Amino acid sequence: MSAAPVDAELVASATELAERAGQVTLRWFSPRVLASGTKADGSPVTEADRAAEDFLRAELARRYPDDAVVGEEYGDSSGASGRRWVIDPIDGTRSFVRGVPLFATLLALIDESGPAVGVAHVPALHETVAAGRGRGALHDCGGDRRPARVSEVRRLDEACLVTSGIEYLPERGRRALMQPGPLVRTWGDGYGYVLVATGRAEIMLDAGLALWDVAPMLVIIPEAGGRITDYDGEPGPQEGDVVASNGHMHQPALGLLGSSV
């Protein structure tokens, strides 16, 4: 039996919070290279990351005090409700610090039935894709709000494949990019999934993800009509190597990765 649709109020609340947090990050964003620190894993962190996550944690604690929260910058906080909010204040920090406007604020809710709400807000481009389990996905582009739907492209040689960068991919992912067929573009990160969910790309190939990178996409991509799995075709990946598609191109994408599924 499929899980019940999520409360529409939760989708609206998450969307508002992600968009407000995105506005926090824009206080620091500039089309020039910014100074940043370095996390233990070698990835950059900025004052904007911390400020946006601080904002989201404070608002979530006020609105949903019994819910747990996990975020990229500050780890886990416990809750008694059985629900957990997942925060990535700036997905694509390397883009952010280099003045590239394709970074996103990601927010997700996971409840007892699994991924429930997902929001990806791209503040520098004024774009948001928000989805709730059983409620579809919406794309807001500068106030023009429409349903978010994947494309109907069914041929690999007509598809656009997006990735975040070759250096992140395992060998099978790198080999996939060398195969004839799709148009390949980079600078993906969270924005790559937005492109798939809104029909502007057909495949997003990603690797080495944490929960906060992928959690919103587990709602957004299916609710927009697409499919998201690991490289072997297993659904619902919460970390690791991930491929998202418009659905029609999923088997061809797995084929590029050498999967027999």
matplotlib code that plots the C-alpha trace (Angstrom):
import matplotlib.pyplot as plt

x = [0.0, 1.4, 2.0, -0.6, -0.1, 1.7, 0.0, 0.0, 0.8, 4.2, 5.1, 4.2, 6.1, 9.2, 9.1, 8.8, 11.7, 14.0, 13.4, 14.0, 17.2, 18.3, 17.9, 20.2, 22.9, 22.6, 23.9, 27.3, 27.0, 29.0, 30.0, 33.6, 35.7, 34.9, 37.0, 36.0, 37.2, 37.6, 35.7, 37.3, 36.4, 38.2, 35.1, 34.7, 32.4, 31.4, 29.8, 26.8, 26.4, 26.4, 24.0, 21.5, 21.5, 21.3, 18.2, 16.6, 17.3, 15.8, 12.6, 12.2, 12.6, 10.0, 7.4, 8.0, 9.7, 9.2, 10.9, 14.5, 16.9, 20.0, 22.1, 25.4, 27.1, 25.9, 25.0, 21.9, 19.4, 17.0, 13.2, 10.3, 7.8, 9.3, 9.9, 13.2, 14.1, 17.2, 19.1, 21.8, 22.1, 24.2, 24.4, 27.2, 29.4, 32.2, 30.0, 29.0, 32.6, 33.5, 30.6, 28.7, 24.9, 24.0, 24.1, 20.9, 19.3, 17.9, 15.3, 13.6, 11.3, 11.4, 8.5, 7.6, 6.6, 9.8, 10.7, 7.7, 8.7, 11.5, 12.5, 15.4, 15.7, 18.2, 18.2, 20.5, 18.3, 15.0, 13.9, 12.3, 11.1, 9.0, 7.3, 5.2, 4.6, 1.4, 0.9, 3.1, 5.9, 5.8, 8.3, 8.4, 10.5, 10.5, 6.9, 5.7, 4.4, 3.6, 3.7, 7.2, 7.3, 10.1, 10.6, 9.3, 12.7, 13.1, 16.3, 19.8, 21.2, 18.5, 19.1, 21.1, 23.1, 24.2, 26.8, 28.6, 32.1, 34.2, 36.5, 33.6, 32.6, 33.8, 35.4, 32.1, 30.6, 33.6, 33.3, 29.6, 30.5, 32.8, 30.1, 28.5, 24.9, 23.8, 24.9, 27.0, 27.1, 28.6, 28.1, 25.2, 24.9, 21.4, 20.6, 21.1, 18.1, 16.1, 16.9, 15.7, 12.5, 11.6, 12.3, 15.5, 17.8, 17.0, 19.7, 21.6, 24.6, 25.9, 28.3, 29.5, 26.4, 25.3, 21.7, 21.3, 22.4, 19.8, 16.9, 14.8, 15.4, 13.8, 10.5, 11.1, 12.1, 9.3, 6.6, 7.8, 7.3, 10.9, 13.0, 15.9, 18.1, 21.6, 23.9, 22.6, 19.0, 18.0, 15.4, 15.5, 19.3, 20.0, 23.7, 26.4, 26.2, 22.9, 21.3, 18.1, 16.2, 13.0, 12.1, 12.2, 16.0, 16.7, 17.5, 19.7, 21.5, 22.0, 23.3, 25.9, 27.0, 27.4, 24.4, 22.5, 19.3]
y = [0.0, 3.4, 6.0, 8.7, 12.1, 14.6, 17.6, 20.5, 22.8, 21.1, 21.6, 25.3, 25.8, 24.0, 26.0, 29.3, 28.4, 27.2, 30.4, 32.6, 30.7, 31.2, 34.9, 34.7, 33.1, 35.9, 38.4, 36.9, 35.8, 37.8, 37.0, 37.0, 34.3, 34.4, 33.4, 30.2, 27.8, 24.0, 21.2, 17.9, 16.3, 19.0, 20.7, 24.5, 26.1, 29.7, 32.1, 31.9, 28.1, 28.6, 31.6, 29.8, 26.6, 28.6, 30.3, 27.1, 25.3, 28.2, 28.3, 24.5, 24.4, 27.1, 25.6, 21.9, 21.5, 17.8, 17.0, 15.9, 17.9, 16.9, 19.4, 19.5, 22.0, 21.1, 17.4, 15.9, 17.1, 14.6, 14.7, 12.6, 13.0, 10.4, 13.1, 14.4, 17.6, 17.4, 20.6, 21.5, 25.3, 25.6, 22.7, 23.5, 25.6, 25.3, 27.1, 29.7, 30.6, 31.0, 33.3, 30.7, 31.1, 27.4, 26.7, 25.7, 25.6, 22.1, 21.1, 17.8, 16.1, 12.4, 10.8, 7.3, 6.5, 7.8, 10.9, 13.3, 16.8, 18.1, 21.6, 22.8, 26.6, 28.3, 31.8, 33.5, 32.4, 32.9, 29.3, 26.8, 23.2, 21.9, 18.6, 16.7, 13.0, 12.3, 16.0, 16.4, 19.0, 22.7, 24.9, 28.6, 30.7, 34.3, 34.1, 32.1, 29.0, 25.8, 22.1, 20.6, 17.7, 15.7, 15.7, 13.1, 12.5, 8.8, 8.6, 8.7, 10.7, 13.4, 13.5, 15.9, 14.3, 16.6, 15.8, 17.8, 17.1, 14.2, 14.2, 13.1, 10.1, 6.5, 4.8, 3.4, 6.9, 8.3, 5.6, 6.5, 10.0, 8.8, 6.7, 8.0, 9.3, 12.1, 15.7, 16.1, 19.2, 19.9, 22.3, 20.1, 19.7, 20.3, 22.3, 19.3, 17.6, 20.8, 20.6, 17.0, 17.7, 20.6, 18.9, 20.7, 17.7, 14.0, 12.4, 13.6, 11.5, 12.1, 10.5, 10.5, 12.0, 12.4, 12.3, 16.1, 16.1, 13.6, 13.7, 16.4, 14.7, 11.5, 13.4, 15.9, 13.5, 10.9, 13.6, 15.3, 12.0, 10.8, 8.0, 8.1, 5.1, 4.1, 3.0, -0.5, 0.5, 0.2, 2.8, 5.2, 5.8, 7.9, 8.3, 7.3, 7.2, 8.3, 8.6, 10.5, 10.6, 11.4, 7.7, 7.0, 7.4, 5.4, 2.0, 3.6, 5.6, 2.4, 0.8, 3.6, 2.7, -0.9, -2.1, -5.2, -4.1]
z = [0.0, -0.9, 1.7, 2.3, 0.7, 2.9, 4.4, 1.9, 4.8, 5.2, 1.6, 1.8, 5.0, 3.7, 0.5, 2.4, 4.7, 1.9, 0.0, 3.0, 3.8, 0.2, 0.6, 3.6, 1.4, -1.2, 1.4, 0.8, -2.9, -5.5, -9.1, -7.8, -6.0, -2.2, 0.8, 2.4, 5.1, 4.7, 6.3, 7.5, 4.1, 2.2, 0.9, 1.4, 4.0, 4.1, 6.6, 4.4, 4.9, 8.7, 8.7, 6.4, 8.5, 11.7, 10.3, 9.2, 12.5, 14.5, 12.4, 12.4, 16.2, 16.5, 14.1, 14.7, 18.1, 18.3, 14.9, 14.6, 12.4, 10.5, 8.6, 6.8, 9.0, 12.5, 12.5, 14.2, 16.8, 18.2, 18.2, 19.5, 16.6, 14.2, 11.6, 10.5, 8.6, 6.4, 5.6, 3.0, 3.3, 0.2, -2.1, -4.5, -2.2, -4.8, -7.2, -4.6, -3.7, -7.4, -8.1, -10.2, -9.6, -9.7, -6.0, -4.1, -0.7, -0.1, 2.5, 3.0, 5.4, 6.1, 8.1, 9.2, 5.6, 4.1, 2.1, 2.4, 1.3, -0.9, -1.9, -4.0, -4.1, -6.5, -5.0, -7.5, -10.4, -8.5, -9.1, -6.8, -7.3, -4.4, -4.0, -1.5, -1.5, -3.4, -4.3, -7.4, -7.9, -8.6, -10.4, -9.4, -11.8, -10.7, -9.5, -12.6, -10.8, -12.9, -12.4, -12.7, -15.2, -16.7, -20.4, -22.8, -24.5, -25.2, -27.3, -25.8, -28.7, -27.9, -24.2, -22.0, -19.2, -16.3, -13.7, -11.0, -12.1, -13.4, -10.4, -8.1, -10.2, -9.7, -12.7, -14.0, -13.9, -15.8, -18.4, -18.8, -19.8, -22.5, -24.2, -27.4, -27.1, -24.8, -24.6, -21.4, -19.2, -15.8, -12.8, -11.8, -8.1, -6.9, -9.9, -12.1, -10.5, -10.9, -14.7, -14.8, -12.8, -15.1, -18.4, -19.3, -18.9, -19.0, -16.8, -13.7, -12.8, -9.3, -6.8, -3.2, -1.8, 1.8, 3.0, 2.8, -0.9, -2.0, 0.4, -1.4, -4.7, -3.5, -3.5, -6.3, -9.0, -8.6, -8.1, -11.3, -13.1, -13.1, -11.5, -9.0, -8.1, -7.3, -10.1, -9.9, -10.2, -6.5, -5.6, -2.7, -2.2, 0.8, 0.1, -2.3, -6.1, -7.6, -11.1, -11.7, -15.0, -16.8, -16.4, -20.1, -20.1, -16.9, -18.4, -21.0, -18.2, -16.2, -19.4, -19.7, -16.1, -17.0, -14.9, -16.0, -14.2]

ax = plt.figure().add_subplot(projection="3d")
ax.plot(x, y, z, "-o")
ax.set_aspect("equal")
plt.show()
